[in-house]
Amino acid sequence: MALVALAAGTVGGVEPVSCLMRAGIAYLTGVIATQLWYVFFTIRVVRDRDEPMQLEATAPVEGER
């Protein structure tokens, strides 16, 4: 998004300082939006250390004794 803002400003004949400011704002917006995405939309896996890990159910398999 920052590169698009920079390219659009350059093609549009906008001052270089203004182009860099727009690109910087677009970059910071992307960084903040990415962090918010990870905070609200990722799955957090929390494992209790006191409980042993179980790989499968403890029911006996048919034919085993």
DSSP file (Angstrom, degrees, kcal/mol; ACC not computed):
  #  RESIDUE AA STRUCTURE BP1 BP2  ACC     N-H-->O    O-->H-N    N-H-->O    O-->H-N    TCO  KAPPA ALPHA  PHI   PSI    X-CA   Y-CA   Z-CA
    1    1 A M     >        0   0    0      0, 0.0     4,-2.1     0, 0.0     5,-0.2   0.000 360.0 360.0 360.0 -36.8    0.0    0.0    0.0
    2    2 A A  H  >  +     0   0    0      1,-0.2     4,-2.2     2,-0.2     5,-0.1   0.895 360.0  50.0 -66.7 -39.8    2.9    2.3    0.8
    3    3 A L  H  > S+     0   0    0      2,-0.2     4,-2.7     1,-0.2    -1,-0.2   0.872 109.2  51.8 -66.6 -36.0    4.5    1.7   -2.6
    4    4 A V  H  > S+     0   0    0      2,-0.2     4,-2.7     1,-0.2     5,-0.2   0.915 110.2  48.7 -65.9 -42.7    1.2    2.4   -4.4
    5    5 A A  H  X S+     0   0    0     -4,-2.1     4,-1.9     2,-0.2    -2,-0.2   0.901 113.4  47.4 -63.4 -40.4    0.8    5.7   -2.6
    6    6 A L  H  X S+     0   0    0     -4,-2.2     4,-2.1     2,-0.2    -2,-0.2   0.925 114.1  46.0 -66.8 -45.2    4.4    6.6   -3.5
    7    7 A A  H  X S+     0   0    0     -4,-2.7     4,-2.6     2,-0.2     5,-0.2   0.902 112.2  51.0 -65.2 -41.4    3.9    5.6   -7.2
    8    8 A A  H  X S+     0   0    0     -4,-2.7     4,-2.0     1,-0.2    -1,-0.2   0.890 111.2  48.4 -64.7 -39.0    0.6    7.4   -7.4
    9    9 A G  H  <>S+     0   0    0     -4,-1.9     5,-2.6    -5,-0.2     4,-0.5   0.893 112.2  48.5 -67.5 -39.4    2.1   10.6   -6.0
   10   10 A T  H ><5S+     0   0    0     -4,-2.1     3,-0.9     1,-0.2    -2,-0.2   0.926 114.9  44.1 -66.5 -45.2    5.1   10.5   -8.3
   11   11 A V  H 3<5S+     0   0    0     -4,-2.6    -1,-0.2     1,-0.2    -2,-0.2   0.853 111.5  55.2 -67.4 -34.4    2.9    9.9  -11.4
   12   12 A G  T 3<5S-     0   0    0     -4,-2.0    -1,-0.2    -5,-0.2    -2,-0.2   0.522 114.1-115.0 -79.3  -4.9    0.5   12.6  -10.3
   13   13 A G  T < 5 +     0   0    0     -3,-0.9    -3,-0.2    -4,-0.5     2,-0.2   0.793  59.5 155.8  78.8  28.6    3.2   15.2  -10.0
   14   14 A V      < -     0   0    0     -5,-2.6    -1,-0.2    -6,-0.2     5,-0.1  -0.545  53.3 -85.7 -85.5 154.4    2.9   15.7   -6.2
   15   15 A E     >  -     0   0    0     -2,-0.2     4,-2.2     1,-0.1     5,-0.1  -0.221  34.7-122.4 -56.9 146.9    5.9   17.1   -4.3
   16   16 A P  H  > S+     0   0    0      0, 0.0     4,-2.5     0, 0.0     5,-0.2   0.872 111.0  52.6 -61.1 -38.5    8.5   14.4   -3.2
   17   17 A V  H  > S+     0   0    0      1,-0.2     4,-2.2     2,-0.2     5,-0.2   0.912 110.5  47.9 -65.3 -41.1    8.1   15.3    0.6
   18   18 A S  H  > S+     0   0    0      2,-0.2     4,-2.4     1,-0.2    -1,-0.2   0.890 110.5  52.1 -65.9 -39.3    4.4   14.9    0.4
   19   19 A C  H  X S+     0   0    0     -4,-2.2     4,-2.5     2,-0.2    -2,-0.2   0.923 110.4  47.8 -61.7 -44.4    4.7   11.6   -1.5
   20   20 A L  H  X S+     0   0    0     -4,-2.5     4,-2.5     2,-0.2    -2,-0.2   0.876 110.9  51.3 -66.8 -36.6    7.1   10.3    1.2
   21   21 A M  H  X S+     0   0    0     -4,-2.2     4,-2.4     2,-0.2    -1,-0.2   0.922 111.6  47.1 -65.2 -42.7    4.7   11.4    4.0
   22   22 A R  H  X S+     0   0    0     -4,-2.4     4,-2.4     2,-0.2    -2,-0.2   0.907 112.8  49.1 -64.6 -41.2    1.8    9.7    2.3
   23   23 A A  H  X S+     0   0    0     -4,-2.5     4,-2.3     2,-0.2    -2,-0.2   0.902 111.5  49.8 -64.9 -40.1    3.8    6.5    1.8
   24   24 A G  H  X S+     0   0    0     -4,-2.5     4,-2.6     2,-0.2    -2,-0.2   0.898 111.1  48.4 -64.5 -41.3    4.9    6.6    5.5
   25   25 A I  H  X S+     0   0    0     -4,-2.4     4,-2.3     2,-0.2    -2,-0.2   0.908 111.9  49.5 -65.4 -41.3    1.3    7.0    6.7
   26   26 A A  H  X S+     0   0    0     -4,-2.4     4,-2.0     2,-0.2    -2,-0.2   0.894 111.4  50.0 -64.2 -38.8    0.2    4.2    4.5
   27   27 A Y  H  X S+     0   0    0     -4,-2.3     4,-2.4     2,-0.2    -2,-0.2   0.942 111.9  46.5 -64.4 -48.4    3.0    2.0    5.8
   28   28 A L  H  X S+     0   0    0     -4,-2.6     4,-2.6     1,-0.2     5,-0.2   0.881 110.5  53.6 -63.3 -37.9    2.2    2.7    9.5
   29   29 A T  H  X S+     0   0    0     -4,-2.3     4,-2.6     1,-0.2    -1,-0.2   0.912 109.8  48.5 -61.4 -42.1   -1.5    2.1    8.8
   30   30 A G  H  X S+     0   0    0     -4,-2.0     4,-2.2     2,-0.2    -2,-0.2   0.899 111.3  49.3 -64.8 -41.5   -0.6   -1.3    7.4
   31   31 A V  H  X S+     0   0    0     -4,-2.4     4,-2.0     2,-0.2    -2,-0.2   0.932 114.3  44.8 -64.2 -45.6    1.6   -2.2   10.3
   32   32 A I  H  X S+     0   0    0     -4,-2.6     4,-2.4     1,-0.2    -2,-0.2   0.912 113.0  50.6 -65.9 -42.3   -1.0   -1.2   12.8
   33   33 A A  H  X S+     0   0    0     -4,-2.6     4,-2.2    -5,-0.2    -1,-0.2   0.884 109.4  51.7 -63.6 -38.1   -3.8   -3.0   10.9
   34   34 A T  H  X S+     0   0    0     -4,-2.2     4,-2.2     2,-0.2    -1,-0.2   0.920 109.9  48.7 -64.4 -43.1   -1.7   -6.2   10.8
   35   35 A Q  H  X S+     0   0    0     -4,-2.0     4,-2.0     1,-0.2    -2,-0.2   0.908 111.4  49.5 -63.7 -41.8   -1.1   -6.1   14.5
   36   36 A L  H  X S+     0   0    0     -4,-2.4     4,-2.3     2,-0.2     5,-0.3   0.886 108.3  54.5 -64.2 -37.5   -4.8   -5.6   15.2
   37   37 A W  H  X S+     0   0    0     -4,-2.2     4,-2.6     1,-0.2    -2,-0.2   0.935 109.9  46.3 -60.4 -46.6   -5.6   -8.5   12.9
   38   38 A Y  H  X S+     0   0    0     -4,-2.2     4,-0.7     1,-0.2    -1,-0.2   0.856 112.5  51.1 -66.2 -34.2   -3.3  -10.8   14.8
   39   39 A V  H  < S+     0   0    0     -4,-2.0    -1,-0.2    -5,-0.2    -2,-0.2   0.921 123.0  26.8 -68.9 -43.2   -4.7   -9.6   18.1
   40   40 A F  H  < S+     0   0    0     -4,-2.3    -2,-0.2    -5,-0.1    -3,-0.2   0.727 126.3  37.9 -96.1 -22.7   -8.4  -10.2   17.3
   41   41 A F  H  < S+     0   0    0     -4,-2.6     2,-0.3    -5,-0.3    -3,-0.2   0.270  88.7  93.3-121.7  13.3   -8.5  -12.9   14.6
   42   42 A T  S  < S-     0   0    0     -4,-0.7     2,-0.5    -5,-0.2    -4,-0.0  -0.767  72.9-117.0-103.2 155.7   -5.8  -15.5   15.5
   43   43 A I        -     0   0    0     -2,-0.3     2,-0.5     2,-0.0    -2,-0.1  -0.767  24.4-147.9 -90.7 128.6   -6.5  -18.6   17.5
   44   44 A R        -     0   0    0     -2,-0.5     2,-0.7     2,-0.0     0, 0.0  -0.855   4.3-153.8 -99.5 128.3   -4.5  -18.8   20.7
   45   45 A V        +     0   0    0     -2,-0.5     2,-0.5     2,-0.0    -2,-0.0  -0.898  15.4 179.6-103.7 116.0   -3.5  -22.2   21.9
   46   46 A V        -     0   0    0     -2,-0.7     2,-0.5     2,-0.0    -2,-0.0  -0.973   6.6-166.7-119.1 121.5   -3.1  -22.4   25.7
   47   47 A R        -     0   0    0     -2,-0.5     2,-0.4     6,-0.0     6,-0.0  -0.917  21.0-128.0-111.4 131.8   -2.0  -25.7   27.2
   48   48 A D    >   -     0   0    0     -2,-0.5     3,-0.6     1,-0.1    -2,-0.0  -0.645  13.2-151.1 -76.1 126.4   -2.2  -26.4   30.9
   49   49 A R  T 3  S+     0   0    0     -2,-0.4    -1,-0.1     1,-0.2     4,-0.1   0.692  89.2  64.0 -75.2 -18.0    1.2  -27.7   32.0
   50   50 A D  T 3  S+     0   0    0      2,-0.1    -1,-0.2    -3,-0.0    -2,-0.0   0.796  91.1  73.4 -76.4 -27.0   -0.3  -29.8   34.9
   51   51 A E  S <  S-     0   0    0     -3,-0.6     2,-0.1     1,-0.0     3,-0.0  -0.711  86.2-121.0 -90.8 135.4   -2.2  -32.1   32.6
   52   52 A P        -     0   0    0      0, 0.0     2,-0.3     0, 0.0    -4,-0.1  -0.430  34.7-102.3 -70.2 149.2   -0.4  -34.7   30.5
   53   53 A M        -     0   0    0     -2,-0.1     2,-0.5    -4,-0.1    -4,-0.0  -0.545  33.4-155.2 -73.0 132.9   -0.7  -34.5   26.8
   54   54 A Q        -     0   0    0     -2,-0.3     3,-0.1     1,-0.1     4,-0.0  -0.944  12.8-174.5-111.0 126.1   -3.2  -37.1   25.3
   55   55 A L        +     0   0    0     -2,-0.5     2,-0.3     1,-0.2    -1,-0.1   0.850  69.6   6.1 -86.7 -36.8   -2.7  -38.1   21.7
   56   56 A E  S    S-     0   0    0      1,-0.1    -1,-0.2     0, 0.0     0, 0.0  -0.881  91.1 -75.6-140.1 169.8   -5.8  -40.3   21.3
   57   57 A A        -     0   0    0     -2,-0.3    -1,-0.1     1,-0.1    -2,-0.1  -0.283  37.3-128.8 -63.9 155.2   -8.8  -41.3   23.3
   58   58 A T        +     0   0    0      2,-0.1    -1,-0.1    -4,-0.0     3,-0.1   0.397  68.1 121.3 -90.5   3.2   -8.3  -43.9   26.0
   59   59 A A  S    S-     0   0    0      1,-0.1     2,-0.0     0, 0.0    -2,-0.0  -0.435  72.1-105.9 -66.5 139.5  -11.0  -46.3   24.8
   60   60 A P        -     0   0    0      0, 0.0     2,-0.3     0, 0.0    -1,-0.1  -0.349  31.8-115.8 -68.1 146.7   -9.6  -49.8   24.1
   61   61 A V    >   -     0   0    0      1,-0.1     3,-2.1    -3,-0.1     2,-0.1  -0.602  38.6 -96.2 -81.6 142.2   -9.2  -50.7   20.4
   62   62 A E  T 3  S+     0   0    0     -2,-0.3    -1,-0.1     1,-0.3     3,-0.1  -0.346 111.5  24.8 -61.2 131.9  -11.4  -53.6   19.3
   63   63 A G  T 3  S+     0   0    0      1,-0.4     2,-0.3    -2,-0.1    -1,-0.3   0.212  97.1 111.0  98.0 -14.6   -9.4  -56.9   19.4
   64   64 A E    <         0   0    0     -3,-2.1    -1,-0.4     1,-0.1     0, 0.0  -0.719 360.0 360.0 -91.5 142.8   -6.9  -55.7   22.0
   65   65 A R              0   0    0     -2,-0.3    -1,-0.1    -3,-0.1    -3,-0.0   0.328 360.0 360.0-135.8 360.0   -7.0  -57.2   25.5
